[in-house]
Amino acid sequence: VVIGPATVGGIQAGAFRIGDTAGTIDNIIHCKLYRPGSVGFVSKS
C-alpha cells in the first residue's frame, strides 16, 4: 500500500478503516487488508 500526502485516517487490517486510508475497497481487497493482522496505522496530515 502506498500512502501519499494528505491522507488522513487509520486502518487496522481486518478490523476497521477511518478516512481514506488504503484507498478504494478494490485496493483493500487487492492488498488483502481485509484479513486480521497485528499492525495498525494512523496518519495525520
N, CA, C and O atoms as CSV, one atom per row, in Angstrom:
chain,resi,resn,atom,element,x,y,z
A,1,VAL,N,N,0.852,-1.171,0.000
A,1,VAL,CA,C,0.000,0.000,0.000
A,1,VAL,C,C,0.892,1.226,0.000
A,1,VAL,O,O,1.824,1.328,0.798
A,2,VAL,N,N,0.608,2.143,-0.885
A,2,VAL,CA,C,1.320,3.418,-0.915
A,2,VAL,C,C,0.392,4.474,-0.343
A,2,VAL,O,O,-0.717,4.671,-0.840
A,3,ILE,N,N,0.839,5.145,0.688
A,3,ILE,CA,C,0.037,6.174,1.333
A,3,ILE,C,C,0.726,7.501,1.095
A,3,ILE,O,O,1.838,7.732,1.569
A,4,GLY,N,N,0.065,8.361,0.364
A,4,GLY,CA,C,0.672,9.624,-0.053
A,4,GLY,C,C,0.306,10.787,0.845
A,4,GLY,O,O,-0.306,10.604,1.898
A,5,PRO,N,N,0.685,11.990,0.422
A,5,PRO,CA,C,0.402,13.193,1.201
A,5,PRO,C,C,-1.101,13.442,1.315
A,5,PRO,O,O,-1.882,13.027,0.458
A,6,ALA,N,N,-1.476,14.107,2.359
A,6,ALA,CA,C,-2.868,14.485,2.627
A,6,ALA,C,C,-3.771,13.275,2.866
A,6,ALA,O,O,-4.974,13.341,2.614
A,7,THR,N,N,-3.206,12.189,3.343
A,7,THR,CA,C,-4.007,11.029,3.713
A,7,THR,C,C,-4.281,11.107,5.208
A,7,THR,O,O,-3.364,11.008,6.023
A,8,VAL,N,N,-5.520,11.282,5.551
A,8,VAL,CA,C,-5.900,11.391,6.957
A,8,VAL,C,C,-6.766,10.194,7.308
A,8,VAL,O,O,-7.735,9.903,6.606
A,9,GLY,N,N,-6.436,9.510,8.368
A,9,GLY,CA,C,-7.250,8.380,8.799
A,9,GLY,C,C,-6.423,7.308,9.458
A,9,GLY,O,O,-5.337,7.570,9.975
A,10,GLY,N,N,-6.940,6.104,9.437
A,10,GLY,CA,C,-6.242,4.981,10.042
A,10,GLY,C,C,-6.839,3.673,9.571
A,10,GLY,O,O,-7.948,3.634,9.037
A,11,ILE,N,N,-6.092,2.606,9.775
A,11,ILE,CA,C,-6.578,1.282,9.390
A,11,ILE,C,C,-5.957,0.241,10.307
A,11,ILE,O,O,-4.783,0.335,10.665
A,12,GLN,N,N,-6.736,-0.731,10.676
A,12,GLN,CA,C,-6.232,-1.937,11.319
A,12,GLN,C,C,-6.781,-3.080,10.486
A,12,GLN,O,O,-7.991,-3.295,10.419
A,13,ALA,N,N,-5.881,-3.802,9.859
A,13,ALA,CA,C,-6.285,-4.847,8.911
A,13,ALA,C,C,-7.288,-5.804,9.527
A,13,ALA,O,O,-7.069,-6.336,10.616
A,14,GLY,N,N,-8.378,-6.017,8.828
A,14,GLY,CA,C,-9.404,-6.945,9.286
A,14,GLY,C,C,-10.328,-6.396,10.351
A,14,GLY,O,O,-11.233,-7.099,10.800
A,15,ALA,N,N,-10.120,-5.138,10.775
A,15,ALA,CA,C,-10.933,-4.608,11.859
A,15,ALA,C,C,-11.687,-3.336,11.472
A,15,ALA,O,O,-12.918,-3.322,11.502
A,16,PHE,N,N,-10.972,-2.268,11.108
A,16,PHE,CA,C,-11.647,-1.017,10.792
A,16,PHE,C,C,-10.787,-0.142,9.896
A,16,PHE,O,O,-9.581,-0.346,9.760
A,17,ARG,N,N,-11.440,0.834,9.294
A,17,ARG,CA,C,-10.761,1.851,8.492
A,17,ARG,C,C,-11.436,3.179,8.775
A,17,ARG,O,O,-12.664,3.269,8.802
A,18,ILE,N,N,-10.631,4.207,8.986
A,18,ILE,CA,C,-11.130,5.557,9.222
A,18,ILE,C,C,-10.560,6.444,8.123
A,18,ILE,O,O,-9.362,6.387,7.845
A,19,GLY,N,N,-11.391,7.254,7.500
A,19,GLY,CA,C,-10.935,8.162,6.451
A,19,GLY,C,C,-10.660,7.425,5.150
A,19,GLY,O,O,-11.247,6.378,4.873
A,20,ASP,N,N,-9.750,7.997,4.349
A,20,ASP,CA,C,-9.438,7.445,3.027
A,20,ASP,C,C,-8.210,6.546,3.033
A,20,ASP,O,O,-7.730,6.157,1.968
A,21,THR,N,N,-7.703,6.217,4.181
A,21,THR,CA,C,-6.511,5.381,4.273
A,21,THR,C,C,-6.705,4.065,3.534
A,21,THR,O,O,-7.740,3.414,3.678
A,22,ALA,N,N,-5.713,3.674,2.745
A,22,ALA,CA,C,-5.675,2.435,1.958
A,22,ALA,C,C,-6.463,2.515,0.662
A,22,ALA,O,O,-6.507,1.533,-0.080
A,23,GLY,N,N,-7.080,3.638,0.366
A,23,GLY,CA,C,-7.737,3.820,-0.930
A,23,GLY,C,C,-9.102,3.169,-1.027
A,23,GLY,O,O,-9.830,3.045,-0.042
A,24,THR,N,N,-9.428,2.759,-2.240
A,24,THR,CA,C,-10.751,2.201,-2.519
A,24,THR,C,C,-10.880,0.784,-1.962
A,24,THR,O,O,-9.890,0.154,-1.588
A,25,ILE,N,N,-12.111,0.303,-1.915
A,25,ILE,CA,C,-12.352,-1.066,-1.442
A,25,ILE,C,C,-11.644,-2.071,-2.344
A,25,ILE,O,O,-11.194,-3.115,-1.871
A,26,ASP,N,N,-11.540,-1.765,-3.646
A,26,ASP,CA,C,-10.816,-2.654,-4.563
A,26,ASP,C,C,-9.353,-2.782,-4.151
A,26,ASP,O,O,-8.786,-3.873,-4.207
A,27,ASN,N,N,-8.741,-1.678,-3.739
A,27,ASN,CA,C,-7.344,-1.701,-3.304
A,27,ASN,C,C,-7.192,-2.472,-1.992
A,27,ASN,O,O,-6.224,-3.211,-1.813
A,28,ILE,N,N,-8.135,-2.301,-1.087
A,28,ILE,CA,C,-8.089,-3.021,0.189
A,28,ILE,C,C,-8.152,-4.526,-0.049
A,28,ILE,O,O,-7.421,-5.289,0.583
A,29,ILE,N,N,-9.022,-4.951,-0.955
A,29,ILE,CA,C,-9.136,-6.374,-1.280
A,29,ILE,C,C,-7.877,-6.862,-1.986
A,29,ILE,O,O,-7.366,-7.935,-1.666
A,30,HIS,N,N,-7.370,-6.083,-2.947
A,30,HIS,CA,C,-6.164,-6.468,-3.692
A,30,HIS,C,C,-4.961,-6.644,-2.757
A,30,HIS,O,O,-4.162,-7.564,-2.930
A,31,CYS,N,N,-4.841,-5.760,-1.773
A,31,CYS,CA,C,-3.710,-5.811,-0.833
A,31,CYS,C,C,-3.974,-6.732,0.356
A,31,CYS,O,O,-3.134,-6.853,1.248
A,32,LYS,N,N,-5.130,-7.376,0.371
A,32,LYS,CA,C,-5.528,-8.316,1.424
A,32,LYS,C,C,-5.575,-7.673,2.810
A,32,LYS,O,O,-5.260,-8.312,3.815
A,33,LEU,N,N,-5.973,-6.396,2.850
A,33,LEU,CA,C,-6.075,-5.700,4.126
A,33,LEU,C,C,-7.355,-6.045,4.877
A,33,LEU,O,O,-7.576,-5.542,5.978
A,34,TYR,N,N,-8.190,-6.884,4.306
A,34,TYR,CA,C,-9.411,-7.327,4.976
A,34,TYR,C,C,-9.123,-8.459,5.954
A,34,TYR,O,O,-9.979,-8.811,6.765
A,35,ARG,N,N,-7.919,-9.032,5.882
A,35,ARG,CA,C,-7.552,-10.130,6.785
A,35,ARG,C,C,-7.009,-9.563,8.092
A,35,ARG,O,O,-6.257,-8.588,8.071
A,36,PRO,N,N,-7.373,-10.151,9.222
A,36,PRO,CA,C,-6.860,-9.663,10.505
A,36,PRO,C,C,-5.337,-9.727,10.561
A,36,PRO,O,O,-4.712,-10.630,10.006
A,37,GLY,N,N,-4.763,-8.749,11.242
A,37,GLY,CA,C,-3.311,-8.716,11.389
A,37,GLY,C,C,-2.920,-8.065,12.699
A,37,GLY,O,O,-3.776,-7.706,13.508
A,38,SER,N,N,-1.630,-7.916,12.900
A,38,SER,CA,C,-1.132,-7.361,14.160
A,38,SER,C,C,-0.590,-5.948,14.001
A,38,SER,O,O,0.052,-5.429,14.914
A,39,VAL,N,N,-0.839,-5.316,12.857
A,39,VAL,CA,C,-0.318,-3.970,12.606
A,39,VAL,C,C,-1.478,-3.016,12.390
A,39,VAL,O,O,-2.442,-3.343,11.698
A,40,GLY,N,N,-1.383,-1.847,12.978
A,40,GLY,CA,C,-2.348,-0.775,12.749
A,40,GLY,C,C,-1.605,0.442,12.243
A,40,GLY,O,O,-0.391,0.545,12.420
A,41,PHE,N,N,-2.313,1.363,11.617
A,41,PHE,CA,C,-1.694,2.556,11.041
A,41,PHE,C,C,-2.619,3.740,11.258
A,41,PHE,O,O,-3.814,3.653,10.977
A,42,VAL,N,N,-2.079,4.846,11.755
A,42,VAL,CA,C,-2.835,6.087,11.921
A,42,VAL,C,C,-2.011,7.201,11.316
A,42,VAL,O,O,-0.801,7.271,11.533
A,43,SER,N,N,-2.666,8.088,10.548
A,43,SER,CA,C,-1.930,9.202,9.938
A,43,SER,C,C,-2.641,10.519,10.201
A,43,SER,O,O,-3.848,10.566,10.439
A,44,LYS,N,N,-1.859,11.580,10.150
A,44,LYS,CA,C,-2.372,12.942,10.301
A,44,LYS,C,C,-1.614,13.788,9.301
A,44,LYS,O,O,-0.387,13.716,9.227
A,45,SER,N,N,-2.324,14.582,8.539
A,45,SER,CA,C,-1.648,15.378,7.525
A,45,SER,C,C,-1.844,16.850,7.784
A,45,SER,O,O,-1.344,17.682,7.028
